């Protein structure tokens, strides 16, 4: 009887110890699961933030590249217009003038063209410097893109302790997030990118307007040069004929009137013309 009682007591003690151990293991497993779930959520949040940062970085890089191309194109256009204007200035200086009034007009137009050329040159140099600065910004953005990519890869490769049970799709979720991520880099926020987009659109409109304005100016200068050249090539007879047309005479009526008079009267007639 005593032996049986001792054995029963030992068995109950063993059962209590086993239950206590199982309870302890269960509690530890629950705490471990909760801790892993918390780490998993934090990891997912880090991945999400990194992906958003990378997406903004990619968009910023594209905007900076577009703005750099636009600035470089405008600088090239301004440089081209400067060369054309300088060529017009040389044509002004080489044109032969016959009267003081024509000379003054040519000098005025030459000075005006030189002012336009100077302004074009200044604008060209300014836009060229802006294009170079934008290229530097673009290079920095791409470097940040590489750093952000490495950061995202480091987050997803970090060694997380795996429990003895299976968490719900932990590895596959993170892998999918990484696969879908557009890897880029960013030093700009959403508001900065919006502002950059507005600046690019504004500069594109200004670029088109300035290009049209420069074309109009050059076209006007060329037209005035051609008019002056025509005037320079006119003979005295052309001018007399033009004056007669304005009075309603033709060259035939002028000749008839001239022949109908005496020599002295014909001389006086032509002097009046």
Buried (B, 14 or more C-beta within 10 A) or exposed (E): EEEEEEEEEEEEEEEEEEEEEEEEEEEEEEEBBEEBBEBBEEBBEBBEEBBEBBBBBBBBBBBBBBBBBBBBBBBBBBBEBBBBBBEBBEBBEEBEBEEEEBEEBBEEBBEBBBEBBEBBBEBBBBBBEBBBEBBEBBEBBBEBBEBBBEBBBEBBEEEBEEEEEEBEEBEEBBEEBBEEBEBBBBBBEEEBBEEBBEEBEEBBEEBEEBBEEBEEBBEEBEEBBEEBEEBBEEEEEEEBBEEBEEEEBEEEEBEEBBEEEEEEEBEEBEEEB
